[in-house]
Amino acid sequence: AYGVKTLGPRQEPRFVAEAWRLLRPGGAIGLVEVSVPPWGPLRAAYHFYLSRIIPTVGRTLVNNDEAYRTLHLYLDRFGDCRRLAGLFRQQGFAVREHTYFWGCATGLVAVKPAERAGAIVTGA
């Protein structure tokens, strides 16, 4: 998956519950998202890149900067995959978290166990 950063706080638990419903026991879901890097100078440079450079590239190459202008806003709200990883764990998944490119992207792999111990996230 690539795009969970656009989900709101009420949608994230529903996304996790739906992943649980759709996966067979032993099944896995993996995702990678752009993320806010923890190191201040890199975070500032990355924010500039996403808020200024990417929209310019979008306008130049595909004649559409609107789709790229809000990327940094979603990213600021999303942060990284840690909160989502916690929701997957609450649901009962075994989760491995990953950091890429010095924190400019994070990801996770969530595996549904063979037996369900009981879910906490309801998807409501």
ChimeraX attribute file (.defattr): number of C-alpha atoms within 10 A of each C-alpha:
attribute: neighborCount
match mode: 1-to-1
recipient: residues
	/A:1	9
	/A:2	11
	/A:3	11
	/A:4	18
	/A:5	22
	/A:6	16
	/A:7	15
	/A:8	12
	/A:9	12
	/A:10	10
	/A:11	14
	/A:12	19
	/A:13	22
	/A:14	17
	/A:15	17
	/A:16	24
	/A:17	21
	/A:18	13
	/A:19	19
	/A:20	26
	/A:21	11
	/A:22	10
	/A:23	14
	/A:24	13
	/A:25	14
	/A:26	13
	/A:27	15
	/A:28	17
	/A:29	16
	/A:30	14
	/A:31	16
	/A:32	21
	/A:33	22
	/A:34	25
	/A:35	27
	/A:36	25
	/A:37	23
	/A:38	13
	/A:39	11
	/A:40	10
	/A:41	10
	/A:42	15
	/A:43	17
	/A:44	12
	/A:45	12
	/A:46	18
	/A:47	20
	/A:48	13
	/A:49	14
	/A:50	19
	/A:51	17
	/A:52	14
	/A:53	15
	/A:54	18
	/A:55	21
	/A:56	19
	/A:57	14
	/A:58	16
	/A:59	16
	/A:60	11
	/A:61	10
	/A:62	9
	/A:63	11
	/A:64	14
	/A:65	16
	/A:66	12
	/A:67	11
	/A:68	18
	/A:69	19
	/A:70	14
	/A:71	18
	/A:72	21
	/A:73	14
	/A:74	18
	/A:75	18
	/A:76	13
	/A:77	15
	/A:78	22
	/A:79	19
	/A:80	24
	/A:81	23
	/A:82	15
	/A:83	13
	/A:84	20
	/A:85	21
	/A:86	13
	/A:87	20
	/A:88	28
	/A:89	20
	/A:90	16
	/A:91	23
	/A:92	22
	/A:93	26
	/A:94	16
	/A:95	19
	/A:96	13
	/A:97	15
	/A:98	15
	/A:99	17
	/A:100	14
	/A:101	10
	/A:102	14
	/A:103	18
	/A:104	20
	/A:105	18
	/A:106	22
	/A:107	24
	/A:108	20
	/A:109	17
	/A:110	24
	/A:111	22
	/A:112	23
	/A:113	17
	/A:114	10
	/A:115	9
	/A:116	12
	/A:117	10
	/A:118	9
	/A:119	14
	/A:120	14
	/A:121	17
	/A:122	11
	/A:123	15
	/A:124	8
